[in-house]
Amino acid sequence: MKQLLYLLPLALCPVSAQVADAESACMAALDTVKNSQSEYMGPVVTAVMDATGGDERMYAQLLKKAADSGHPVALTWLARQSLRQLQAARVNLETAPEAARLRAVMEQAASQGYIPAVVEMAHFCGSGIGAPANEKEGMKYLMQACKANSARARAAYLLLSGRLEKEGATGAAVASELKRNNFYVEEFLSAFTAPSDEAKSREWLTLASKHGSPGAACSLALYYLNQGKDALGYEFLKLAAERDHAEALAQLAALTLPGAELSPGLKGIIKPDAEESIRLFRRAVLLGYPRALIPLAGEYHKQPEKYAPERVFELYRQAADAGDPRGGVAYAYCLVVGRGCSPDAERGIRILRQLVDAGVPFANMALADLYFNGSGVEADMTKALSCLTTAASMGVPQSYTLMAVISQLGNAAKPSDPARARMYLRMAQERGEISPQQTFDTMVQAGSWKFMP
């Protein structure tokens, strides 16, 4: 297990009585999930958050400790999270040593009879994760899960055997599963309906949602919201969130944020609540939804008196590990300026330049910030303008306005150049940027410019 530590960098938390209580609560919740053969981690999230007062940094630490002790639920969680990081890094999942180690971790969990891990092993074998694909071995794991009465495995077997497609909803095997309220089968059926048969797909998703599917409820929520049926969409979104669907939690959090752009229908339904939004984003993060990391970090950043910079930095680091370019830029920037971490300007600049080479325009914006303000690097107006020019060529419309601002302000390396500022502002206006003059006036009056808040 020690070989996997670098895949999940953790922030250290002080050892205290609270930690001991959190460990006990975490293990009890993990045992509950194991005994019920559930794949849902909601009870564990709730237990840890209640025991730690909402400190999400301890969640991964406690799960890692439980995995080190061999708990199958924690082992499965660790392998799933690490697999996401490998997928984000786009490594060869069949041959990468890291993938082989994850396979061993999942196999350890499956060997203890934790059926969700057995189903995952069927996926690992069939998809060639950690070793060449072996469908026969994958089917062996799948049948083990089927014999253990796993609804997910039974539905997957129907699909892989071809009976779901051949027999359709009226087939004996399919009908038998539907009588068991197996929402996985209904979700598969919704996927098999013809693209033009929207009504039939909705029908199957509605049944799946009725029978307890969080994913079906979320799919219906997003569909109805997109169709302008706000009240119905919102009800399905709440239902999915109540069932701990991570994407639904994040979507609901975004709608609950003060200042969120809401449709007229939703304005009469949703009450803005910053703390509720944070709670929902946090839960989405802990349930494995990496897209919630950046908005949660943003909300923490707005309340420095309540949320320490170290918590913001940890979220940026997790987002970077998950392959989010915005997370990578923010993580590198924090390393340069020492925000929430020990300064490491050399490493931060190196990461930003790698992101620039990978075609991430906001990495150029962050570098421009650093060169203009002389943060972690020597102030260099020429390099700052060069970075913004590159960002402009990559389709970032506000770059010309920012070039105008820093030319007007000047820095330690180069004095103010109003003529050049007017030229850049004119270029911004010619390229159709929205309100460049207003942005320019506001920033110049403030007397400073920073890309990162």
N, C-alpha and C positions, 0 to 999 in steps of 0.2 A: 504493500500500500504506500510506502514511503516514496516509491518511484512516481506516484501520481501527484505529489504535493505541488509541483510547479504548475499543474493544470488549473488549480483552484487556489490562487493566492488569497490569503485571509488576513484580515486586520486583527491584531491581537486585542483582547479585552481583559481588563483586570480580573484576577481571581478573587472571588468574594462569596459571601453566603448566597447572594443572588444567583451567581453562576451555578453553585451546587443545586439550588432549587430548580434552576432552569434545566440542568442536566437530568434531574429526576423527572421533571415534567416531560422533557423531550423523550426519554426512554419509555415512559408510560404510554405516551401517545404513539410512539413507534410500535410498541407491543400491541396496541389496539388495532393499528392498521394491519400488522402482520396476522393477528388472530382472525381478523375479518376477511383476510385475503384481498384487501382493497388495494387499488392502485392510486387512490387519491390521497394527497399529502395535506389536505386542508386541516385535519385535526392536529397534525404536528405543528403546522404554522401557527395555529391558534394557541396551542399550549406554550410554545416558545415565546411568542409575542406577549402573551399575558404574563409569563414569568419574568421577562426581561424589561417590561415597560415599553415595549415597541422598538427595541434596539435590534435592527435587522442584521447587524454585523455578527451577532452571536449565533444566528441560525446555521450558517454554513459551518461555523466552528464546531457546534454541537453535533451536527450531522456527520461531520468528518470524524469526530471522536467516536461516535456510535459505529461508524463504518469500520474504524480501526479495531473495534471490539468484535467485529464480525456480524453485526445486526443486518439481516438480509434486506430490510426495507431501506436502511441507510446506504448499504452497498449498491442497491439498485438506483437510488437517487444520485449517488456519486457518479456511477457509470453513465447515467443519462446526461447529467450536466456536463461531464467531461467530453462525452461524445459530441454534444452540441458545439463545444469549443473546437474540437478537431474538425468538425464539418465546416465551421466558420473559417478555419485556417486552410480549408480545402486540401487536406492531406489525403494520400491514398489510403482509404480505410481498410483495404485488404492487406496491405503490406507494411503499414506504419507500425513500428514497435509499440507506440502508445496505444494504438487500437487493439493490439494483441493483449496488452495488459488490461485494458478495459473489458475485453472479452473474458479474461480470467476472473475479474471482479464480478461480472454478471453471472458467470458460471458458479462462483462461490455462493452467491445469493440463491440461485436456482437449486443448488444442491441441498439447501435447507428446506426445500418444499414451499418456498414463497412463489406462488403461481404467477403473479405478474412478472417476476424475473424469468420464470420458465417461458412465458410468452415472448419476452424480450430475447431470450436465447434462440427461439425459433426464428425471430427476425434477424439476429446476428448471423445465424448459420445460413439462412436463405438468401441474405443480401451480401454475404461475403464481408463481414466486419471482423477484422482481426485474424482472418484466415480466408482461404479461397471458399467461394460459395459451395455449400453442400446441402442440396435440397432434401436429400434423404435424411440427413441428420436434423435439419430444420423441422421436417414433418414429424420426426420422433419426438421432439420437444413439444410440438403443437398437439400431438395426440395425448401426451402426458397431461397437458393443460386441459384438453377436452375432457379427459377422464376425471379430472378434478372439478368438472362442472364450470369451467371458465366461459362466461358468455362471449367474451372477446375472442377466445380461441375457437369456440364453436362457429362463430360467424366467419372468422378467417378461414376455417376449414371448408365451409360451404363455398366460399369465394375461390379458394385455391383448387378445390376439386372440380370446379366448373359447374356445380349443381345450381348455384345461385343464378347464373346466367341462363343455363339450359332450361331449368324448371320454372324460373320466375317466381312471383309471389304465391302462385297456386301450387307449387311443388310440395310434396309431402314433407320433405326435410325442412324446407323453408317455412312452411306453415307451422311445423312443430316448434321451430325456434320462435316464431312470432307469437305463438300462444304462451311462450315463456316471457313475453314482453322483452325480448332481446333487442334493445335499441340499436346495437351494432349492425344487425341485419337490416333494420329499417334505414340506417344511414347508408349502407352499401346500396340498397335499392334506390335511394334518392340519387346516388351517384350514377347509377346505371340507366336512369330515365333519359330519354332523348333530350338533347340540349334545348330543343324547341318546346318540350313539354314541361313548362315551368310549373303548371298547376300540380302535376303528378309528383314532381320533386318536392314541392311544398307540402303535399299531403304526407309523404313518407317522413319528411323532417318534422312535421307537426306531431305525428305519431311517436317518433323517436323522442321528441321533447317531452311528450306526455308520459312516456315510459321512463323518463329520468335522464335523458342525454343532455349533458351540459353543452356539448359541441353543437348539437342540433338547435338548441335554444339560441345560442350565439349566432349561428348562421341565419336563422329566421330574424333575429333582431337586426342584424346588419342589412338584410334584404329589405325589411319593412321600412327601416330608417332611410334607406336609399330610395325607396319608392314614395317617400313623403308621408308614410303612415306612421307618424311620430309616436302617438300614444301606444299603438300596438308594438312597435319596435322597442320602445322603452320598457314595456312590460316584459318582453322576452329577454331584453338585456339584463334587467334586474334578476330575472329567473336564472339566467346563466351565471350571473355573478354570485348569486346565493348558492349555486352548486359549485362554486370555486373554479369556474372556467377563467383561466388567467387572462386571455385576450378580452373577455367581457369585462373583467374587473378593470383592466387598463382603459377600455373604451368608456366605461362609466366614470372612471376617475377624470378623464379628459373632459367629459361633458360637465362634471361637477366643479371644475376649476373656476374660480371667480374670473370674469372677463372672457370666458370661453364663448366662441361664436356659436350661438344656438339658433335653430330655426324657430319661426314664430310659434309653432306647435309645442316645441320643447321648452320655450321660455315660460310657459304657463305650468309646466310640470316639474322642472328641475330647479332646486334651490341651491345656488352656489355655496360651497362650503369647502374652504381650503384644507382644513384638517381631515375631513372625510375623504377628500381627493387624495391626500397623502396616504391615508390608511389603505385606500383601494390600490393605489400605485404600488405601495410597499408589499401588499399581499400578492399582487400580480408578479412582482419581482421574485418573491420567495417561492412562488409556485412555478417558476421557470420561464417567465415571459421576458426576454431580454430587452424588448422594445420599451418596456416601462422604466428601464434604468435611467435613461437621460432625463425624462420628465420628472422623475422622483428626485434626481440630483438637482434639477432646476428649482424645485420647490424647497428643498433643503437650503439651497444657496440664498433664497429670499429671507430665510429666518436664521441668520448666523448665531443669534442669541440662544436659539433652541437646538440647532443641529450643527455640530462641530464640523470644521472643514475636513477633518479626517473621514467623516462619513460621506461627504460629497466625493472626495478623492477615491474612496473605495468603490463607489458606484461607477465612477468614470473608468476605473480599472476593470471592473467586471464587464462594462459595456465594450471596452477595448478588447478584452479576451473573447467576447462573443462576436467579434468581427464588425461592430458598429463603427463606421468611420468617424462619426461625431464623437464617440467615446474615445477613440484613439487620439483625436486632436486634443480633446479636453484633458485626457490623461497626460499626454506629452507636455502640454502647456503647464499643467500643475507641477510636473517634474522640474521644468525650467525655473519657475518662479518660487518653488517650494511651498505651494499652497496645499496644506493638509498632509504634507510629507516632507522628508528631508530633500533639499534641493539636489538635483542631478541634471544640471543644464546640458552637459554633453550628451547624456542619454536621451533627454527630451528633444533636443534639436535633431539628433539622429533619427528618432522615431518620426518627427514631423517631416523630415526630408524623405524618408521612406514612403510616407503617405502622399507627399507631393509626387514622387515618382509613380505611385499607384494611381494617380489621377484624382486625388481628393482635393477639390478646390478650396475648402475651408482650411486645409493645412497651410496653404499659401497665405490666407488671411491671418492665421495665427502667427506665422513667421513674420508677416508685415508688422503686426502688433509688437512683437518682441524687438525687431530691428528699429522700429520707430521710437519705442519707449526705452530702449537700452536695457531690457529685462533679460538677464542671463547671457546676453551677448553685448558686444559693443554697439552703441547706437550708430546706425548707418542708413541715412535717408535713401540713398541710391538702391540699396537692397530692399528696403521697405517698398519703394515704388515698383521695383521689379517684381516683387511677389504679388502686389496688387494687379499689375499689368497681366501677369500670368493667370490670376484668378478671373480677371475680366475676359481673357481669351477662352476660358473654360465655361463661360456663361453665367458668372456671378454679376448681376446687373449693378449692384451698388458700389462696385470696385472703383469706378471713376469718381464717384462722389467722395469716397474715402481718400482717394489720391488728392482730390482738391482740398480736403480738410487738412491732411498732414502737410501739404505744401504751404497752406496758409499759416498753420501753427508753427512749423519749423521744429527742429529738435537740437540736441547737443551737437549733432554732426553737421547740420546745415541750417542756416537762418531761414526765416519766413520768406516765401516767394509768392506774393499775391498774384503776379502775372501768370505764373504757372498754375496757380490755384484756379484762376478764372478760365484758363484753357481747359483744364480737366472738368470743371463744372459745366462748361459749354458742351464738351464731349458727352457728359452724362445726360444733359438735356436732349442732345441730338439723338441719343440712343434710346430715348423714351423712358428713362428711369422715373419712378414715381416720386414726385416732390423732392428732387435733389437739392433745390435751393433751401427748402425748409430744414432738411437734414443737415445741410452744410452750416446754416446759421446757428442751429441749436448746438452742434458740436463745437463750433468755433467759439461761441459765447461761453460754453462750459470750459474751454481752454484745454481740453484733453481728448484723446481718442484711444480707446481700447476695444479690440475685437471681442476679447473674452471679458465677461463681467467681473 
